[in-house]
């Protein structure tokens, strides 16, 4: 049985930081999907020049839409390539507006019992405010208001007022290993 731990959530919530702490504490390797995604995207034809053109013409939201099939593919591939790891996904790898892509990722994650959603607060508006103070990323509403994260998560941990170490310990207490 696989022991993977998958961290999902919006930009700046602390997935990579907590992933490193979990990796150290549980003596498990970490696979950060943001570090591996570009080579995985290229497997199915990601076009960097085309992506740049989309960004120039449509901004972040246009590129976000272009990324979606590549993000779904990257979820599948990173879990195939890195078994028994701590996986911290990028914010987009767990959020899908397209029903078919969501269903594909949901089926991929179904066998994993430790899909952990990190959010600052159960209140979405409060979460947006907290995260905006951290990093001023203007599009976190895409990741917080979309229901995908809640539907994919098996465990939810709220981080506001906690140190990364406290968040790590709370996650460990809730894991099914």
ABEGO torsion letter per residue (X at the ends): XBABBBBBEBBGAGAAAAAAAAAAAAGBBBBBAAAAAAAAAAAAGBBAAAAAAAAAAAEAAAAAAAAAAAAAAAAAAAAAABBGBBBBBBAAAABBABAAAAAAAAAAAAABABBBBBBABABAAAAAAAAAAAAGBAAAAAAAABAAAAAABABBBBABGBBAAAAAAAAAAABBX
